[in-house]
Amino acid sequence: MQHFEIEHLITEQIETKKPYLEFIRESSMSMGLYFLAEGSKDFQRPHNEDEVYYILTGHAMLQVADEVQPVQPGSIIFVPARIPHHFFNIVEDLTTLVFFAPPEQPTEH
């Protein structure tokens, strides 16, 4: 079993100053925290893995292919593998819990 407290993970991410903090990597999946500051740009590229975002904090818009959706704390979004997507209009610091299946390729962030 692995156990994590979200508050500790957020503190670690802030201290390391990395926008993405991976904290689980297993053969079938990986998980991390992704942070985007208010007003920043999201430059991520499509991933080769299916991805689920769970929004912890913040407000923004998310574009997945040609669909646009507002996101806020509690939003859950599934993004299929290899589909272009990005957050924009980030009006409040955005922290997302990210699940990848299979595990994300380590060079993508």
MIMARVEX-507543 format. One record per residue: x, y, z of N, C-alpha, C in turn. Coordinates in pm, whole numbers, plus 50000, padded with zeros to 5 digits. Example, Ala and Ser with C-alpha at 12.3 -4.5 7.8 and 13.67 -1.06 7.14 Angstrom:
<nodes>
NODE/51319/49431/50780/51230/49550/50780/51320/49670/50780 $
NODE/51285/49775/50708/51367/49894/50714/51290/50003/50787 $
</nodes>
This chain:
<nodes>
NODE/50084/49882/50000/50000/50000/50000/50089/50125/50000 $
NODE/50043/50225/49929/50106/50356/49933/50002/50455/49983 $
NODE/50042/50546/50070/49949/50642/50128/50008/50782/50114 $
NODE/49926/50877/50071/49971/51014/50052/49866/51109/50109 $
NODE/49911/51223/50157/49823/51332/50199/49840/51444/50098 $
NODE/49730/51490/50043/49735/51590/49936/49807/51717/49983 $
NODE/49785/51757/50108/49852/51878/50159/50004/51863/50155 $
NODE/50055/51745/50190/50199/51722/50187/50253/51723/50044 $
NODE/50175/51666/49952/50218/51665/49812/50223/51806/49755 $
NODE/50122/51887/49787/50120/52025/49739/50240/52102/49796 $
NODE/50270/52082/49924/50387/52147/49985/50515/52105/49915 $
NODE/50530/51975/49887/50649/51927/49817/50660/51988/49678 $
NODE/50547/51997/49609/50548/52055/49475/50590/52202/49480 $
NODE/50539/52275/49576/50575/52416/49591/50725/52430/49620 $
NODE/50776/52345/49709/50917/52352/49747/51010/52317/49631 $
NODE/50970/52222/49546/51055/52182/49433/51039/52274/49313 $
NODE/50934/52357/49314/50906/52452/49206/50889/52384/49071 $
NODE/50839/52262/49072/50812/52189/48948/50663/52195/48918 $
NODE/50625/52221/48793/50482/52224/48761/50417/52086/48771 $
NODE/50497/51978/48756/50442/51843/48765/50521/51763/48867 $
NODE/50451/51704/48961/50513/51620/49064/50451/51481/49057 $
NODE/50525/51387/49003/50477/51249/49001/50500/51186/49138 $
NODE/50397/51116/49189/50414/51052/49319/50377/50905/49320 $
NODE/50320/50854/49212/50296/50710/49197/50337/50669/49057 $
NODE/50411/50559/49048/50444/50499/48919/50438/50348/48939 $
NODE/50341/50286/48875/50323/50141/48879/50314/50090/48735 $
NODE/50310/49960/48717/50309/49904/48582/50183/49941/48505 $
NODE/50072/49966/48574/49946/49992/48506/49905/50139/48504 $
NODE/49969/50224/48585/49926/50364/48594/50034/50449/48661 $
NODE/50016/50581/48647/50096/50676/48724/50005/50790/48766 $
NODE/50048/50862/48870/49971/50976/48921/50066/51090/48955 $
NODE/50013/51210/48943/50091/51326/48981/50004/51446/49006 $
NODE/50066/51554/49051/50001/51683/49066/50054/51774/48956 $
NODE/49963/51848/48894/50001/51943/48789/49954/52080/48835 $
NODE/50045/52177/48836/50014/52312/48883/50036/52413/48772 $
NODE/49939/52502/48756/49950/52614/48663/49908/52741/48738 $
NODE/49994/52841/48739/49965/52965/48808/49862/53048/48732 $
NODE/49790/53129/48805/49694/53221/48745/49761/53299/48631 $
NODE/49694/53303/48516/49745/53378/48401/49852/53308/48320 $
NODE/49897/53191/48363/50004/53122/48291/49951/53048/48167 $
NODE/50043/52998/48087/50010/52921/47967/50037/52773/47994 $
NODE/49955/52688/47936/49971/52543/47947/50028/52494/47814 $
NODE/50153/52451/47815/50222/52411/47692/50229/52260/47673 $
NODE/50148/52184/47746/50158/52038/47733/50120/51992/47593 $
NODE/50178/51879/47556/50148/51815/47428/50062/51693/47454 $
NODE/49996/51640/47351/49916/51518/47371/50003/51406/47426 $
NODE/49943/51327/47511/50013/51214/47573/49976/51085/47501 $
NODE/50060/50985/47514/50032/50854/47455/49947/50767/47547 $
NODE/49903/50822/47658/49826/50749/47757/49691/50815/47778 $
NODE/49591/50736/47819/49466/50795/47866/49497/50873/47993 $
NODE/49418/50979/48016/49448/51069/48127/49317/51113/48192 $
NODE/49318/51122/48324/49205/51176/48399/49257/51290/48486 $
NODE/49189/51405/48479/49219/51518/48566/49111/51527/48673 $
NODE/49153/51551/48796/49061/51587/48904/49108/51723/48955 $
NODE/49023/51824/48941/49062/51960/48977/49050/51978/49128 $
NODE/49162/52012/49191/49165/52034/49336/49140/52179/49371 $
NODE/49208/52271/49300/49193/52414/49326/49196/52489/49194 $
NODE/49135/52606/49194/49145/52695/49080/49028/52688/48984 $
NODE/49031/52782/48891/48930/52792/48786/49000/52821/48654 $
NODE/48956/52753/48549/49015/52771/48416/48919/52712/48314 $
NODE/48962/52718/48189/48893/52650/48080/48984/52538/48033 $
NODE/48924/52431/47985/49001/52319/47930/48950/52291/47790 $
NODE/49042/52289/47694/49007/52251/47557/49061/52111/47532 $
NODE/48972/52021/47487/49008/51885/47449/48958/51868/47306 $
NODE/49052/51857/47211/49019/51858/47068/48942/51987/47041 $
NODE/48818/51980/46992/48743/52104/46965/48634/52130/47069 $
NODE/48638/52060/47182/48544/52084/47291/48609/52171/47398 $
NODE/48531/52263/47454/48579/52352/47560/48487/52337/47680 $
NODE/48549/52329/47799/48473/52308/47921/48533/52390/48034 $
NODE/48452/52465/48111/48506/52529/48231/48536/52422/48336 $
NODE/48644/52443/48413/48679/52350/48520/48696/52428/48650 $
NODE/48667/52361/48759/48673/52419/48893/48693/52305/48992 $
NODE/48717/52336/49120/48735/52227/49217/48620/52126/49210 $
NODE/48657/52000/49202/48559/51892/49192/48535/51843/49051 $
NODE/48580/51918/48950/48563/51873/48810/48651/51751/48785 $
NODE/48596/51654/48710/48670/51535/48668/48660/51528/48517 $
NODE/48775/51516/48449/48778/51518/48303/48860/51399/48254 $
NODE/48805/51325/48158/48878/51217/48092/48927/51268/47957 $
NODE/49057/51247/47929/49116/51284/47800/49175/51158/47738 $
NODE/49121/51114/47623/49177/50994/47559/49321/51017/47512 $
NODE/49394/50910/47501/49533/50915/47455/49543/50986/47320 $
NODE/49652/51062/47304/49689/51128/47179/49593/51238/47133 $
NODE/49502/51283/47217/49410/51392/47181/49469/51524/47232 $
NODE/49483/51625/47144/49534/51755/47189/49444/51815/47297 $
NODE/49506/51871/47400/49432/51933/47509/49521/52031/47583 $
NODE/49459/52133/47641/49533/52228/47723/49437/52313/47805 $
NODE/49487/52362/47918/49412/52456/48000/49443/52597/47950 $
NODE/49343/52685/47960/49364/52825/47924/49272/52911/48009 $
NODE/49285/53042/47995/49207/53136/48075/49210/53093/48223 $
NODE/49330/53076/48274/49350/53032/48412/49334/53155/48501 $
NODE/49218/53168/48563/49185/53289/48640/49216/53275/48788 $
NODE/49256/53156/48830/49294/53129/48968/49392/53012/48965 $
NODE/49499/53017/49047/49597/52908/49048/49527/52773/49041 $
NODE/49574/52688/48949/49509/52560/48919/49598/52445/48965 $
NODE/49544/52360/49052/49613/52238/49094/49525/52121/49058 $
NODE/49581/52028/48982/49504/51912/48937/49575/51783/48978 $
NODE/49495/51686/49016/49543/51551/49038/49530/51482/48903 $
NODE/49639/51421/48855/49642/51363/48721/49669/51213/48730 $
NODE/49585/51135/48663/49600/50989/48655/49634/50953/48510 $
NODE/49736/50873/48487/49770/50824/48354/49761/50671/48353 $
NODE/49705/50617/48245/49704/50471/48227/49725/50441/48079 $
NODE/49827/50362/48046/49934/50312/48131/50017/50429/48185 $
NODE/50124/50403/48260/50203/50512/48318/50252/50610/48211 $
NODE/50253/50737/48247/50301/50840/48156/50447/50817/48122 $
NODE/50482/50845/47998/50622/50839/47957/50697/50951/48030 $
NODE/50809/50923/48095/50874/51021/48181/50924/51147/48113 $
NODE/50940/51150/47982/50994/51270/47916/50887/51370/47876 $
NODE/50762/51347/47908/50655/51433/47858/50635/51562/47935 $
NODE/50686/51577/48056/50669/51702/48130/50800/51773/48136 $
</nodes>
